[in-house]
Amino acid sequence: MRRRIIIFLALILAILAIVIPLALTIHFSRERAIAAERAHMQEYANWTLLRAEQVLTDAKDVLAQVGEGDCSVGHIERMRQLAIDSGAVEEVGHYDGDRLACTGWGKVPADVVIGRGTPSATLAGGYALHLHVKPRISHAREVMVLGYRDHNVLILPQRLVDVLSDSHMILGIATRQGTLIAITGRANDGLVGQLSRQAMTGMDDTDIYASVQRGDLTAFAIADRSAIDAKLGSEMRLLLPIGLVASAILMLLILWVSRQRLSPEKELKLAIRKREFQVHYQPLIELATGYCVGAEALVRWRRPDGRWIAPDLFIPLAEQSGLILDITDHVIEQVVADLHAMLLAEQQVHVAINISARDLESGRFLDVLEREIAKAGIAPGQIWLEVTERSLINPDTARATIARARDAGHLMAIDDFGTGYSSLSLLETLPLDALKIDKCFIDAIGRDAAASVVTPHIIGMGRALKLNLIAEGVETREQDAYVRKAGVQFAQGWYYAKALPADEFMAFYRDYNRGKRSRFLSVAA
Ligand SMILES: Nc1nc2c(ncn2[C@@H]2O[C@H](COP(=O)(O)O[C@H]3[C@@H](O)[C@H](n4cnc5c(=O)[nH]c(N)nc54)O[C@@H]3COP(=O)(O)O)[C@@H](O)[C@H]2O)c(=O)[nH]1
C-alpha cells in the first residue's frame, strides 16, 4: 500500500517535474518577448523623436539664416537657395505685416492674399506651428508651416517620421499637447490620441506600443501583437534548454528520493518507527514431563496492508544495516508487555529471545532487558537468550556479553547448533546453558540422508558439553520418539504447535498442560 502510494506520488511529481518547468519556460519566454518588443517600440519612438527634432532644428536654422528681407531679388534668391540647401524645408516665405509677400519662388501676386492664420501650436522659442496647410504658391502636397517673426518655412510632415524600421510598425509624431503632426500608417484613433498625449508603453488585444516625450514633441511606435509571437520563438530557443535541464534535475531528484523511500532499508526503518512488528510464541515442550514449559519469541512484520512478512526476509537486512538493535529492543518490550502477567503467575515458564551478532557486539539489549523485566517484576531466569553459532564470529566480545547476561541471571542457548562450524573447544570456553539442535538434523531422522548419520554425533556433542538439549523443528511422531529416546530434554516444532500470537499461546499453554499440572509440579520440584 505504502509502496503504491510512493509510486503514485512519484509519478505525479514526475509529471509535475515535466509540466512546471515547461510551463515556466513558456511563461518567461512570453514575458521576455513582450518586454523585448516593448523596448523595441520604445527604441523606435526614440528614433522618430530624434528624426523630428533634427528636421525642426534644420528648419529653425533656415529661419535663423534668412535674416531681414524686403522681397528684393537678393532676398528671394537667398530664400530659394536656403530651401534647396536644406534637406528639411520645401520652401521659405516672407511676410509683410500679416500678408505673405514673397517666397523662394518670387513675389506673391497682388491678387493672392495669404494671411498668417491661427497656429495649431506654439513651440518653445516663439515658433508658430501650422498643421495641414495646402500651399497655394507651389501647389505642393499638404505641409506643415513653421513661422518665426517675418519668415516661415514649409515642411513635408512625412520628413519627421521617415525612419527606416526593421519590421512592420507605425511611427508617429505629435505636439506635446497631443496634436498629431505625422503618422506613417493607419492606426486606432483612440490609441493614437492616447500615445500622443503621454509617454507610455503597453499592449492591448491587437497592438503593442510605446511613446516618448521630449521638448515640444511626443513620438510613438505601434506594432501588431503578432510581433511578440515572432520573438517568442527565439526566446523559447534560449530558455527551453534551461527548462529541460531543470526538468531532468527534478526527475533525477524524484527518482533518487523515491528509490530511497522504496529501499527495503528505508521501509524497515519506517516500520520500526511505526512499530509494525509483532511477536509470536512457539511453545517449548519438556519431553520428560510432556509439559509446555516456555516459548521462543519469534518476530513478524505486519505491513499496513495486513500482509505478514517472515523474519527470514527482513532479519538478514536488519542485521546487515544495524537496525536489528532496534528490532531486538522492540521484541524485548513486546515480550514483557504480552507475557508479564503469565510469567509472574507461572514462575516455571520461560521465554527465549533471539539475539543477533550485532546485539552481542553492542550489549545494549541487556540494558533494555534489565530495565523492562525490573519494571514488570519478572525473574531474570525466566528470560532465556538464544544466539546462533554464526553470531560468534567475534568470540571475545560474544563471551563478555554472554557472561554479563548470565551474571544477570539469564540462561544462554546456542541456536541452530551443528550448522555454524563452531569448534568444540570454542563452545567449551563459553558460559552456556543449552544447545538447540538445528532443524536439518531433526529432519534427517528416519531418512536415508547424510545428515541422519551426523544427528547422533550432534546430540553426543551437546551431551559432552554437559548442556541442556533442545530439538527444534520436530514435525513428526517418529522425530519426537527419537529425541525422547536420545535423552534430549526439550523440543519445539509443528508436531506440538506452530508459533502463535500471545493470547493463543497462553490459551495453548493452559489447554496443553491441563490435567498434567500435579505431575508437572512434582517434576519441577
Ligand atoms: N535476531 C532475531 N531473529 C529472529 C527473531 N525472530 C525470528 N528470528 C529468526 O528468523 C528466522 C526465521 O524465523 P521464523 O520464520 O519465525 O521461523 C521459526 C519457526 O517458525 C520455524 N519452525 C519451528 N518449528 C518448525 C517446524 O516444525 N517446521 C518448520 N518448517 N519450521 C519450524 O523455525 C524458526 C525458528 O528458528 P530458530 O530461531 O532457529 O529456533 C529464524 O532463524 C529465527 O531465529 C528475532 O526476534 N530476532
The ligand as an SDF file (V2000), in Angstrom:
LIG
                    3D

 47 52  0  0  0  0  0  0  0  0999 V2000
   17.5550  -11.8810   15.7380 N   0  0  0  0  0  0  0  0  0  0  0  0
   16.3010  -12.3170   15.6800 C   0  0  0  0  0  0  0  0  0  0  0  0
   15.9830  -13.3330   14.8520 N   0  0  0  0  0  0  0  0  0  0  0  0
   14.7200  -13.7750   14.8230 C   0  0  0  0  0  0  0  0  0  0  0  0
   13.7180  -13.1880   15.6190 C   0  0  0  0  0  0  0  0  0  0  0  0
   12.5360  -13.8280   15.3470 N   0  0  0  0  0  0  0  0  0  0  0  0
   12.8070  -14.7600   14.4300 C   0  0  0  0  0  0  0  0  0  0  0  0
   14.1090  -14.7330   14.1120 N   0  0  0  0  0  0  0  0  0  0  0  0
   14.8200  -15.5990   13.2110 C   0  0  0  0  0  0  0  0  0  0  0  0
   14.2570  -15.5800   11.9380 O   0  0  0  0  0  0  0  0  0  0  0  0
   14.3590  -16.8850   11.3370 C   0  0  0  0  0  0  0  0  0  0  0  0
   13.0160  -17.3810   10.8490 C   0  0  0  0  0  0  0  0  0  0  0  0
   12.1240  -17.4550   11.9080 O   0  0  0  0  0  0  0  0  0  0  0  0
   10.6210  -17.9720   11.7330 P   0  0  0  0  0  0  0  0  0  0  0  0
   10.1310  -17.6940   10.3580 O   0  0  0  0  0  0  0  0  0  0  0  0
    9.8600  -17.4290   12.8770 O   0  0  0  0  0  0  0  0  0  0  0  0
   10.7700  -19.4850   11.8470 O   0  0  0  0  0  0  0  0  0  0  0  0
   10.9210  -20.1020   13.1260 C   0  0  0  0  0  0  0  0  0  0  0  0
    9.8870  -21.1620   13.3340 C   0  0  0  0  0  0  0  0  0  0  0  0
    8.6080  -20.7640   12.9590 O   0  0  0  0  0  0  0  0  0  0  0  0
   10.4170  -22.2620   12.4800 C   0  0  0  0  0  0  0  0  0  0  0  0
    9.9440  -23.5590   12.9190 N   0  0  0  0  0  0  0  0  0  0  0  0
    9.7730  -24.0280   14.1950 C   0  0  0  0  0  0  0  0  0  0  0  0
    9.3260  -25.2950   14.1730 N   0  0  0  0  0  0  0  0  0  0  0  0
    9.2170  -25.6790   12.9030 C   0  0  0  0  0  0  0  0  0  0  0  0
    8.8330  -26.8810   12.2270 C   0  0  0  0  0  0  0  0  0  0  0  0
    8.4600  -27.8630   12.8700 O   0  0  0  0  0  0  0  0  0  0  0  0
    8.8840  -26.9090   10.8890 N   0  0  0  0  0  0  0  0  0  0  0  0
    9.2670  -25.8130   10.1660 C   0  0  0  0  0  0  0  0  0  0  0  0
    9.3040  -25.9250    8.8240 N   0  0  0  0  0  0  0  0  0  0  0  0
    9.6550  -24.6680   10.7740 N   0  0  0  0  0  0  0  0  0  0  0  0
    9.6340  -24.5830   12.0800 C   0  0  0  0  0  0  0  0  0  0  0  0
   11.8370  -22.1860   12.6890 O   0  0  0  0  0  0  0  0  0  0  0  0
   12.1940  -20.8690   13.0790 C   0  0  0  0  0  0  0  0  0  0  0  0
   12.8160  -20.8810   14.4520 C   0  0  0  0  0  0  0  0  0  0  0  0
   14.1490  -20.9010   14.2520 O   0  0  0  0  0  0  0  0  0  0  0  0
   15.1740  -20.7750   15.4520 P   0  0  0  0  0  0  0  0  0  0  0  0
   15.2280  -19.2990   15.8250 O   0  0  0  0  0  0  0  0  0  0  0  0
   16.4270  -21.2340   14.8480 O   0  0  0  0  0  0  0  0  0  0  0  0
   14.6740  -21.5640   16.5630 O   0  0  0  0  0  0  0  0  0  0  0  0
   14.8960  -17.8260   12.4030 C   0  0  0  0  0  0  0  0  0  0  0  0
   16.2950  -18.0090   12.2120 O   0  0  0  0  0  0  0  0  0  0  0  0
   14.6960  -17.0640   13.6690 C   0  0  0  0  0  0  0  0  0  0  0  0
   15.6690  -17.3100   14.6360 O   0  0  0  0  0  0  0  0  0  0  0  0
   14.0830  -12.1340   16.4930 C   0  0  0  0  0  0  0  0  0  0  0  0
   13.2750  -11.5850   17.2380 O   0  0  0  0  0  0  0  0  0  0  0  0
   15.3870  -11.7280   16.4940 N   0  0  0  0  0  0  0  0  0  0  0  0
  1  2  1  0
  2  3  2  0
  2 47  1  0
  3  4  1  0
  4  5  2  0
  4  8  1  0
  5  6  1  0
  5 45  1  0
  6  7  2  0
  7  8  1  0
  8  9  1  0
  9 10  1  0
  9 43  1  0
 10 11  1  0
 11 12  1  0
 11 41  1  0
 12 13  1  0
 13 14  1  0
 14 15  2  0
 14 16  1  0
 14 17  1  0
 17 18  1  0
 18 19  1  0
 18 34  1  0
 19 20  1  0
 19 21  1  0
 21 22  1  0
 21 33  1  0
 22 23  1  0
 22 32  1  0
 23 24  2  0
 24 25  1  0
 25 26  1  0
 25 32  2  0
 26 27  2  0
 26 28  1  0
 28 29  1  0
 29 30  1  0
 29 31  2  0
 31 32  1  0
 33 34  1  0
 34 35  1  0
 35 36  1  0
 36 37  1  0
 37 38  2  0
 37 39  1  0
 37 40  1  0
 41 42  1  0
 41 43  1  0
 43 44  1  0
 45 46  2  0
 45 47  1  0
M  END
$$$$
